[in-house]
């Protein structure tokens, strides 16, 4: 059975006969031939393109979520198709909805009886006359079912799911103990102007990725792997004549070689195993009419082996010995644990509409340290409760071995060993933060100075899956290990979706990529946000943000960014089209990007470029937790202080950096104003803080990093 559909809002490179949810591929017609009626070519196409119209009988080629429609004429509520009032409407200006079915902002509209966007202390009357749900779905799009007696809550959300969070009982709640509340919109974001950084850094185009850069990682050989889905065009070919869908990029020479794989890695998750192998987990179905050599990847596990000491491994293909996940997972997240096992959570079972729970996989499974699944799927309640916003959850390993998990607006600390929720966080104010409105999340640098306490930052997001969706400028910061965690709010200068955070060795965070309008999905975003931002957590609130350099390249859906060994940031990708597009057209306003950029941060700009620590020698390349080691190096003239940084880049895709973390290590022996230095440092006290795998050590003198070197935490 073919699980992938060809439906988009635009055009694709192949066509189907649709029978229910079964898609029968039709023969391609080459562009060099005359396209038949109803098809046409655009510059750069291989095949004649066919307009495909969305239908409820067809699946989407990305998980497409139904949303409650905004009113176009000021009428709203259950008697008008269930529409809600649009706070950004230019046709009518009043944003709250009256029970009688008209938008307005008077007491009559917003008081008792208001249906959505309400401010009344008395909740609107809700009917519960429908049949109680048996699967957690509810409301007008699900046969009028109610949530009466449903275990996770009796509010029916605007999207047709039962629960008891603000997202369920707040704006747009259809039945149950609804509370009303403000409509999710960009008005919640409170954008704040950010000053220009006096040293903004710079972007430079340095090479080409060879394949669309959907996934990426910095490998132990210092090169970058790019991993993509099956495409009808890339810039690289394999010896068998097929296009390559993965490549290995050398930042030192800006050259690229093709890598082969056997299963479709479309929208997979991933992590580094404890032995340093880079693994890709899950994916999507085969496109045999495009490439018959690549098979089903929904439950696939792919391994890529590279070494800092064995150059013979460079350029070798992905290994796929046939190991499988316990269940199909498309859009899954992964986190390595202290003992080397891998926690894998979420995903779609089949790539079909996530508004139907039968298509979803709100479970987790555990892989062994060698990347073999236990074969057992376990329900994860936070994923169940937050469908359809349950895919690609943000996950961070805490110092006690528990995992912080965030989806939609909800988060918790989860104990894997007991399968229990340790603590639930308050909901993050603002819009939705995970797929299909993903912002970005980072675990801020951990340090010995405060006992390795965790602080997590989540930025950006949006309202719904459409190109019209507003985006969120707000960022929430939370210390989940506090006795009573609360969100501290910051703000970017504008709303952003698909924004991603990259930890920098000087302790700051680079935020870049994304769009000011729209959502994740093909052809669903506009107004690219091309100015990078810097967040400095060491500064006082209100002074932490500054604007950096501006790129010339939009980086939208399927973009990546990661830190290189030299302390610069590689930026690549952007393929918001179902199949690669090389020329801008009205139907495809953003091309598929193969250009690779290198962003040079402020700490390497101007005279800082000549103030790197040099001649770094690390005494031990394989380290345990709580182990002393020496670092010898030469410091620049007048050096005042040093930090030894342990850095894990992780698996990068869809604005998630899975496993990403950075630790500032305990050190002693530095002598100010002296060139030759010998510093003794110590790794973190346990592997919850530094789980096993490949790390980079940077020597950072007065904020300027050395060239990094790979080590292994064993």
C-alpha positions in Angstrom: 0.0 0.0 0.0 1.2 3.5 -0.8 1.0 5.7 2.3 2.3 9.0 0.7 -0.1 11.2 -1.1 0.6 13.7 -3.8 -1.8 16.3 -2.6 -0.5 19.8 -2.0 -1.8 23.4 -2.3 0.2 23.7 -5.5 1.6 21.3 -8.0 3.6 18.1 -7.9 5.7 16.0 -10.2 3.5 13.0 -10.3 -0.3 12.3 -10.4 -2.7 9.8 -8.9 -6.0 8.1 -9.4 -7.6 8.3 -6.0 -9.7 5.5 -4.7 -10.6 6.2 -1.1 -7.2 6.5 0.6 -5.4 4.3 -2.0 -3.3 6.3 -4.5 -2.6 4.7 -7.8 0.5 6.3 -9.5 0.0 7.4 -13.1 2.8 7.3 -15.7 5.0 10.4 -15.9 5.3 12.4 -19.1 8.7 14.0 -19.7 8.9 17.8 -20.0 10.8 17.5 -23.2 7.7 16.0 -24.7 4.4 17.9 -25.2 2.5 17.9 -22.0 -1.1 16.6 -22.3 -4.1 18.7 -21.6 -4.3 19.6 -17.9 -0.6 19.4 -17.3 2.3 21.7 -17.9 6.0 22.3 -17.2 7.9 25.1 -15.5 11.6 25.8 -15.8 13.7 23.2 -14.1 11.0 20.5 -14.1 11.8 16.9 -15.1 8.2 15.8 -15.4 4.9 17.5 -16.5 3.1 18.8 -13.5 -0.5 18.1 -12.6 -2.8 20.3 -10.5 -4.0 18.3 -7.5 -7.0 19.4 -5.5 -7.3 18.7 -1.8 -10.0 16.2 -0.9 -11.1 14.7 2.4 -10.6 11.3 0.7 -6.9 11.9 0.2 -4.1 12.1 2.6 -1.6 15.0 2.7 2.1 14.7 2.0 2.6 16.3 5.4 0.3 15.9 8.4 -2.5 18.4 7.7 -4.6 19.4 10.7 -8.2 20.7 10.4 -8.8 24.0 12.0 -11.8 26.1 12.9 -12.5 28.7 10.2 -12.3 32.4 10.8 -15.4 34.5 10.0 -15.2 36.5 6.8 -18.3 38.6 7.3 -18.7 39.1 11.1 -21.1 36.1 11.6 -19.9 33.4 13.9 -20.7 30.5 16.2 -22.5 27.2 15.9 -25.3 28.6 13.7 -22.7 29.9 11.2 -20.6 26.9 10.5 -18.7 27.1 13.8 -16.6 30.1 12.6 -14.7 32.2 15.1 -14.0 35.9 15.0 -10.9 37.1 13.3 -8.9 39.6 15.3 -7.0 40.7 12.2 -10.1 41.2 10.0 -10.2 44.3 7.7 -13.8 43.7 6.9 -15.1 43.9 10.5 -13.1 45.2 13.4 -14.7 43.6 16.4 -13.1 40.4 17.7 -15.4 38.6 20.1 -18.4 36.5 19.4 -21.9 36.7 20.7 -24.1 33.7 21.3 -26.6 35.1 18.7 -23.9 34.7 16.1 -22.3 38.1 15.6 -18.8 39.4 16.3 -18.4 42.3 18.6 -16.6 43.6 21.7 -19.4 45.0 23.8 -20.6 43.5 27.1 -23.4 41.8 25.2 -20.9 40.1 22.9 -18.2 39.2 25.5 -20.4 38.5 28.6 -22.5 35.6 29.6 -23.5 33.5 26.6 -20.4 34.4 24.5 -19.3 31.5 22.5 -15.6 32.2 21.8 -13.0 34.9 22.6 -15.0 35.6 25.8 -14.1 37.7 28.9 -17.2 36.7 30.9 -16.8 35.3 34.4 -19.8 33.1 33.7 -18.9 30.5 31.0 -21.1 30.2 28.0 -23.8 27.6 28.2 -22.6 24.4 26.6 -24.7 21.6 25.3 -23.8 18.0 26.1 -26.6 16.3 24.2 -24.5 14.4 21.7 -23.2 10.8 22.1 -20.2 10.6 24.5 -16.9 10.0 22.7 -15.2 6.6 22.7 -11.9 7.8 21.1 -11.3 11.3 22.4 -12.6 13.1 19.3 -15.7 15.4 19.6 -17.6 18.3 18.1 -19.3 19.1 14.9 -16.6 17.5 12.7 -16.8 14.2 14.6 -20.5 13.5 14.6 -21.4 15.9 17.4 -19.8 13.7 20.0 -19.3 15.2 23.5 -16.5 14.6 26.0 -18.8 13.6 28.9 -17.0 11.1 31.0 -13.8 11.2 29.0 -10.8 10.5 31.2 -8.5 13.4 30.2 -11.2 16.1 30.4 -14.7 17.0 29.3 -14.0 20.1 27.2 -14.2 19.7 23.4 -11.6 21.9 21.8 -12.0 24.0 18.7 -10.1 21.3 16.9 -12.4 18.5 18.0 -10.4 16.8 20.8 -11.3 16.2 24.5 -9.2 17.5 27.4 -9.0 19.9 30.3 -6.2 22.3 29.3 -6.7 25.9 28.3 -6.4 24.8 24.7 -9.4 22.6 25.2 -11.6 24.7 27.5 -10.5 28.1 26.2 -11.2 29.9 23.0 -13.3 28.0 20.5 -14.3 25.3 23.1 -17.4 23.5 21.6 -18.9 21.8 24.6 -18.2 20.9 28.2 -17.1 23.2 31.1 -15.7 25.8 28.7 -14.0 28.9 30.1 -13.8 31.0 27.0 -10.7 33.2 26.9 -8.9 35.1 24.2 -8.7 33.8 20.6 -5.2 32.6 19.8 -3.7 35.3 17.6 -0.6 37.3 17.1 -2.0 39.8 19.6 -0.8 37.5 22.4 2.8 37.8 21.2 3.6 41.4 22.2 6.6 41.8 19.7 9.4 43.9 21.2 12.0 46.0 19.3 15.4 44.5 19.6 18.5 46.7 19.3 21.0 46.0 16.6 24.1 44.2 17.8 27.2 46.4 17.3 29.0 43.4 16.0 26.3 41.6 13.9 28.5 39.0 12.3 28.0 38.0 8.7 26.5 35.4 6.3 28.5 34.1 3.4 27.4 31.6 0.7 30.1 29.0 0.7 28.9 25.8 -1.1 26.1 23.6 -2.2 24.4 20.7 -0.2 23.8 18.5 -3.2 20.5 17.4 -1.7 17.7 19.3 0.0 18.9 19.6 3.6 15.8 18.3 5.6 18.0 16.7 8.3 21.6 17.3 9.3 24.3 16.6 11.9 27.9 17.4 12.6 29.7 14.0 12.4 32.8 13.0 14.4 34.9 13.5 11.3 34.0 17.2 11.3 31.9 16.9 8.2 28.1 17.5 8.0 25.6 14.9 6.8 22.5 16.1 5.0 19.6 13.7 4.8 16.5 14.1 2.7 13.4 12.3 1.4 13.0 10.6 -2.0 12.9 13.4 -4.6 12.5 13.6 -8.4 15.6 15.7 -8.6 18.8 16.4 -6.6 22.2 17.7 -7.7 23.9 14.4 -7.0 23.6 10.9 -8.4 24.6 7.5 -7.2 26.6 4.9 -9.1 23.2 3.1 -9.9 22.0 6.2 -11.8 19.4 7.2 -9.2 19.4 10.5 -7.5 21.1 10.7 -4.1 18.9 11.8 -1.2 21.8 12.1 1.3 25.2 13.7 1.2 28.3 14.4 3.2 29.6 17.9 3.2 33.1 18.9 4.0 33.2 22.5 5.6 36.9 22.7 5.1 36.7 22.4 1.3 33.0 23.1 0.7 32.7 19.9 -1.3 30.0 17.3 -1.1 29.7 13.5 -1.9 26.5 11.5 -2.4 25.4 8.9 0.2 23.1 6.0 -0.5 20.2 4.7 1.7 17.6 2.0 1.3 14.5 3.4 3.0 12.7 6.7 2.7 13.9 9.0 5.5 11.2 11.6 5.0 10.7 13.6 8.2 12.5 11.1 10.5 13.9 11.6 14.0 17.4 10.8 15.1 20.2 11.0 17.6 23.8 9.9 18.1 24.3 6.4 19.7 26.8 6.0 22.5 29.4 4.6 20.0 29.1 7.7 17.9 26.9 6.3 15.1 24.4 8.8 13.8 21.0 7.2 13.5 17.8 8.2 11.6 14.6 6.8 13.0 11.4 6.3 11.1 10.3 8.0 7.9 7.7 7.6 5.2 6.5 5.2 2.5 8.2 4.3 -0.8 7.7 6.4 -4.0 8.4 3.5 -6.4 7.4 5.5 -9.4 10.2 8.0 -8.6 12.8 5.5 -7.3 12.1 1.8 -7.1 15.4 1.2 -5.2 14.2 2.9 -2.0 11.6 1.1 0.1 9.2 1.8 3.0 10.9 3.8 5.8 8.1 4.3 8.3 9.7 1.9 10.8 13.3 2.0 9.5 16.5 2.5 11.5 19.4 3.8 9.5 23.0 4.0 10.9 25.9 6.2 9.7 29.4 5.5 11.1 32.1 8.1 11.0 35.2 8.6 13.1 37.6 11.4 14.0 40.5 9.0 13.6 39.5 6.7 10.6 39.2 8.6 7.3 38.4 5.4 5.5 34.8 5.7 6.7 34.3 9.0 5.0 31.7 8.8 2.2 30.4 5.4 3.1 26.7 4.8 2.7 24.1 4.5 5.4 23.9 1.0 6.9 20.4 -0.6 7.1 20.8 -4.2 8.4 17.0 -4.5 8.7 16.5 -3.5 12.3 13.0 -2.0 12.8 11.2 0.3 15.2 8.4 -1.2 17.3 5.9 0.7 15.2 5.8 3.1 12.2 6.9 6.6 13.2 6.8 9.7 11.0 7.8 12.9 12.8 9.2 11.2 15.9 11.6 12.8 18.4 14.6 11.1 20.1 16.7 11.6 23.2 19.7 9.5 24.4 19.7 8.5 28.1 22.4 8.1 30.7 22.9 4.4 30.1 23.0 4.8 26.3 19.4 3.7 25.6 17.4 5.9 23.3 13.9 7.3 24.1 11.9 7.6 20.9 8.5 9.3 21.1 5.5 10.2 18.9 5.0 10.0 15.1 2.3 9.2 12.6 1.5 5.6 11.8 0.7 6.2 8.1 1.1 9.9 7.1 -2.7 10.5 7.1 -4.8 13.1 8.8 -3.7 13.5 12.4 -7.2 14.8 13.3 -8.2 11.1 13.2 -6.6 9.2 16.2 -6.4 6.0 14.3 -3.6 7.5 12.2 -1.5 8.6 15.2 1.2 7.0 17.3 1.1 8.9 20.6 3.5 6.3 22.2 7.1 5.9 23.0 9.6 3.0 22.7 13.1 2.4 23.9 16.1 1.5 21.8 19.1 -0.4 23.2 22.5 1.4 23.4 23.3 -0.3 20.0 20.1 1.0 18.4 17.8 -2.0 18.6 14.2 -1.5 19.6 12.7 -3.2 22.6 9.7 -3.9 20.4 7.3 -2.4 22.9 5.1 0.7 22.4 3.9 2.5 25.6 1.2 5.2 25.6 2.4 8.7 26.5 -0.5 10.6 28.0 0.8 14.1 27.1 0.9 13.1 23.4 -2.6 11.5 23.6 -4.0 14.6 25.3 -2.5 17.1 22.8 -3.5 15.5 19.5 -3.3 16.6 16.8 -0.4 18.8 18.0 1.6 15.8 19.3 4.3 15.3 16.7 8.0 16.2 17.0 7.7 17.0 20.7 10.5 19.0 22.3 12.4 16.8 24.7 15.4 17.5 27.1 17.1 15.2 29.5 17.4 16.6 33.0 20.2 16.1 35.6 18.1 13.5 37.6 17.5 11.3 34.5 13.9 12.5 34.0 12.8 13.9 30.6 11.2 17.3 30.1 8.5 16.8 27.3 6.7 19.7 25.6 3.9 19.6 23.0 1.4 22.2 21.9 1.4 24.5 25.0 1.8 21.7 27.6 4.8 20.3 29.3 5.8 17.8 32.0 8.7 16.0 33.7 8.4 12.3 32.9 10.1 9.3 34.6 10.8 6.7 32.0 11.6 4.0 34.5 8.2 4.2 36.3 6.2 5.5 33.3 4.9 8.2 35.6 4.5 12.0 35.3 6.7 13.5 38.0 5.4 17.1 37.6 3.2 19.0 35.2 4.2 22.6 34.2 1.7 25.4 33.7 0.7 26.0 30.1 3.0 28.2 28.1 1.1 31.4 27.2 0.8 32.3 23.6 0.1 30.3 20.5 0.9 26.6 19.6 4.6 25.8 19.7 5.0 22.4 18.1 4.1 20.9 14.7 2.5 22.2 12.5 3.4 25.6 14.1 6.8 24.7 15.5 8.9 27.4 17.0 12.2 26.3 18.6 13.4 25.0 21.9 16.8 24.9 23.6 18.1 23.7 26.9 20.2 26.7 27.9 23.9 26.0 28.8 24.3 23.8 31.9 27.1 24.8 34.3 28.9 23.4 37.3 28.5 26.9 38.9 24.8 26.3 39.7 24.8 22.6 40.1 23.8 21.8 36.5 20.3 23.2 37.0 18.2 23.2 33.8 16.5 26.1 32.2 14.6 25.6 29.0 13.7 28.2 26.4 10.9 27.9 23.8 10.3 30.6 21.1 7.9 31.3 18.3 4.9 29.3 17.1 1.6 29.9 15.4 -2.2 29.4 15.5 -3.1 26.9 12.8 -1.9 25.1 9.7 -2.4 27.5 6.9 -0.5 30.2 5.1 -2.7 32.8 6.8 -1.7 31.8 10.3 -0.3 34.5 12.6 2.9 33.7 14.3 4.1 34.2 17.9 6.9 36.6 18.9 7.0 35.4 22.5 9.5 33.1 24.2 8.9 31.3 27.4 11.7 30.3 29.8 11.2 27.8 32.6 13.3 26.0 35.2 11.4 22.7 35.4 13.3 21.4 38.4 12.1 24.3 40.6 9.6 23.5 43.3 7.0 25.6 41.5 8.0 26.2 37.9 6.7 29.3 36.2 7.1 30.7 32.7 9.2 33.9 32.3 8.3 35.6 29.1 10.6 37.3 26.6 9.9 38.6 23.1 11.5 38.6 19.7 11.0 41.6 17.4 8.4 39.8 15.3 6.5 36.6 15.3 8.3 33.6 13.9 7.4 30.0 13.0 10.1 27.5 12.1 12.7 29.5 14.0 15.5 27.4 15.5 18.0 28.0 18.3 21.6 27.1 18.2 23.7 27.2 21.3 27.0 29.1 20.9 30.2 28.3 22.8 30.2 31.7 24.5 26.9 30.9 26.2 24.6 32.9 23.9 21.9 31.5 21.7 21.6 32.1 18.0 18.0 32.2 16.7 17.5 32.1 12.9 15.4 30.9 9.9 11.7 30.7 9.6 8.8 32.9 8.6 6.6 35.7 10.0 3.4 34.2 8.6 2.0 30.7 8.0 2.9 27.2 9.2 4.9 24.1 8.5 3.9 22.2 5.4 4.4 22.6 1.7 3.6 26.1 0.4 2.2 27.1 3.8 4.6 30.0 4.9 5.4 33.5 3.7 7.3 36.6 4.8 10.7 34.9 5.5 12.5 36.1 8.6 16.1 36.4 7.4 17.6 38.5 10.2 19.4 36.4 12.8 18.9 37.2 16.5 21.2 36.8 19.5 19.9 35.9 22.9 22.3 36.5 25.9 20.9 34.8 29.0 23.6 36.4 31.2 22.1 39.9 30.7 19.1 41.4 32.6 15.6 40.8 31.4 14.7 43.2 28.6 18.3 43.5 27.5 19.0 40.0 26.3 18.0 40.2 22.6 19.9 41.9 19.8 19.6 41.8 16.0 22.4 40.3 14.0 23.2 40.1 10.3 20.6 39.4 7.6 20.9 36.6 5.1 19.8 36.9 1.5 18.3 33.4 1.4 14.9 32.5 2.7 15.1 29.4 5.0 11.6 28.1 5.3 10.2 24.5 5.7 12.9 21.9 5.8 15.9 24.1 6.8 18.7 23.4 9.2 21.4 25.2 11.1 24.3 23.8 13.3 27.6 24.8 14.9 30.8 23.7 13.2 34.1 22.9 14.7 35.5 26.3 13.9 32.7 28.0 15.9 30.8 29.3 12.8 27.3 28.2 12.0 26.4 26.2 8.9 22.9 27.1 7.5 21.3 25.1 4.7 18.0 23.8 3.3 14.6 25.2 2.6 12.4 23.0 0.5 8.8 24.2 1.0 7.8 22.3 -2.2 6.6 18.7 -2.4 9.3 18.1 -5.1 12.3 20.3 -5.8 11.5 23.6 -7.6 14.4 25.5 -9.2 12.6 28.5 -10.6 10.2 30.9 -8.8 6.7 30.8 -10.2 3.3 32.1 -8.9 2.5 28.6 -7.7 6.0 28.1 -6.1 7.2 31.4 -4.8 10.2 29.9 -2.9 12.6 27.6 -4.7 14.3 24.5 -3.2 17.6 25.7 -1.8 20.9 23.9 -2.4 23.1 26.9 -1.3 25.0 26.5 1.9 25.8 29.5 4.1 28.3 30.0 6.9 27.3 32.5 9.5 30.2 34.0 11.4 29.1 35.1 14.9 30.2 38.3 16.7 32.8 36.4 18.7 34.8 35.7 15.5 34.1 39.0 13.8 36.6 41.9 13.5 39.6 41.7 15.7 38.2 38.7 17.6 39.1 36.6 14.6 42.7 36.9 15.7 42.1 36.1 19.4 41.4 32.4 19.2 43.1 30.1 21.7 45.5 27.9 19.6 47.6 24.8 19.8 44.9 23.0 21.9 45.9 19.6 23.3 43.4 17.5 25.2 45.0 14.8 27.4 42.2 12.2 27.1 39.9 11.7 24.1 37.6 9.1 25.7 36.2 10.4 29.0 33.9 9.1 31.7 31.5 11.2 33.8 33.2 13.0 36.8 36.7 12.5 35.3 39.6 15.0 35.5 41.6 15.8 32.3 44.1 18.4 31.2 43.8 20.9 28.4 47.0 22.7 27.1 46.7 25.7 24.8 48.1 29.1 24.0 46.0 32.1 25.0 46.0 35.4 23.2 47.8 38.4 24.7 46.1 39.9 27.7 43.7 37.0 28.2 41.6 37.3 31.4 39.6 34.1 31.7 38.8 30.7 30.2 35.9 28.3 30.0 36.0 24.7 28.9 32.9 23.9 27.0 31.5 20.4 26.3 29.1 20.5 23.3 26.6 18.1 21.8 25.1 19.2 18.5 22.5 16.4 18.1 20.2 15.5 15.2 18.8 18.6 13.4 15.5 18.7 11.6 12.3 20.8 11.4 13.8 23.3 13.9 14.4 20.6 16.5 17.9 19.9 17.7 17.4 16.5 19.2 19.7 15.8 22.2 21.3 19.3 21.8 23.1 20.4 25.0 26.2 22.3 26.2 28.0 22.2 29.5 30.4 24.7 31.0 32.9 22.5 32.9 34.7 23.1 36.2 38.3 24.2 35.6 41.3 25.4 37.4 44.9 26.5 36.7 44.3 29.3 34.3 46.8 32.2 34.6 45.7 35.6 33.3 48.0 37.5 30.9 50.0 34.3 30.2 50.3 32.7 26.8 51.1 29.0 27.6 48.3 27.5 29.7 47.6 24.2 31.3 44.1 23.9 32.7 42.6 21.0 34.6 39.0 20.4 34.0 36.4 17.9 35.1 33.5 16.3 33.2 30.0 16.6 34.8 29.3 14.3 37.8 26.8 11.9 36.1 25.7 10.9 32.6 22.3 12.3 33.0 24.1 15.6 32.5 26.4 14.3 29.8 24.9 11.2 28.3 27.3 9.0 26.3 28.2 9.8 22.7 30.3 12.2 20.7 31.0 15.7 22.0 33.1 18.7 21.0 35.4 20.5 23.4 35.9 24.2 22.8 38.4 26.3 24.8 36.7 29.7 25.2 39.0 32.5 26.2 37.3 35.8 26.9 34.3 34.7 24.8 36.3 33.6 21.8 36.3 29.8 21.0 39.2 27.7 19.8 38.8 25.2 17.0 36.8 22.4 18.6 37.9 18.8 18.9 35.8 15.7 19.2 35.9 13.5 22.3 33.7 10.6 23.4 31.8 10.3 26.7 32.0 6.6 27.2 
